[in-house]
């Protein structure tokens, strides 16, 4: 069974939003990334706050994408592709997270991976929950 482990939200003021989530909900800082995003966690699920403007491109504030951890990343990939999803470039950032990205036919972006700060799936250790990286894809 898949577990929701990551929700990405675009916001105009990443720092102010992070401070509010920490003060109001007690979320813990996982990391600040050099290009602006901030990752917070409740220990089970991460929230990534993404700036509305990155690399010269502006996107609307609001929900960006959702991420799931799964027992079998290859089986999940096959099910997503069979459902009409398009595979996007995977992203790796050291041991902080690894995710494969897919876009469903209606436009929703789904990540499958593991994020530091989230709880592991049952039977997995947090340090071993990272899925195998696809050899035919270049992270980036």
Long-range contacts (C-beta under 8 A, 24 or more apart in sequence): 1-71, 2-68, 2-69, 2-70, 2-76, 2-112, 3-68, 3-69, 3-70, 3-119, 3-121, 4-45, 4-66, 4-67, 4-68, 5-44, 5-45, 5-46, 5-67, 5-68, 5-69, 5-113, 5-114, 5-115, 5-118, 5-119, 6-45, 6-46, 6-47, 6-48, 6-66, 6-67, 6-68, 6-97, 6-99, 6-111, 6-113, 6-115, 6-118, 7-45, 7-46, 7-47, 7-48, 7-63, 7-65, 7-66, 7-67, 8-47, 8-48, 8-49, 8-50, 8-63, 8-64, 8-65, 8-66, 8-67, 9-47, 9-48, 9-49, 9-50, 9-61, 9-62, 9-63, 9-64, 10-50, 10-51, 10-52, 10-59, 10-60, 10-61, 10-62, 10-63, 10-64, 11-49, 11-50, 11-51, 11-52, 11-61, 12-51, 12-52, 12-61, 14-38, 14-49, 14-50, 14-51, 17-49, 18-49, 21-47, 21-49, 28-117, 30-96, 30-115, 30-116, 30-117, 31-96, 31-116, 33-93, 39-96, 39-115, 39-116, 39-117, 40-117, 41-115, 41-117, 41-118, 43-117, 43-118, 43-119, 44-118, 44-119, 45-118, 46-115, 46-117, 46-118, 64-109, 65-101, 65-108, 65-109, 65-110, 65-111, 66-108, 66-109, 66-110, 66-111, 67-99, 67-110, 67-111, 67-112, 67-113, 67-115, 68-110, 68-111, 68-112, 69-112, 69-113, 69-114, 69-115, 69-118, 69-120, 69-121, 69-129, 70-112, 70-121, 70-131, 71-121, 73-100, 73-112, 73-113, 73-131, 73-132, 74-132, 76-112, 77-102, 77-112, 80-104, 80-110, 80-112, 85-110, 87-137, 89-137, 89-138, 89-139, 89-140, 90-133, 90-134, 90-137, 90-139, 91-139, 91-140, 92-133, 92-139, 95-130, 98-130, 98-131, 98-133, 98-139, 100-131, 100-134, 100-137
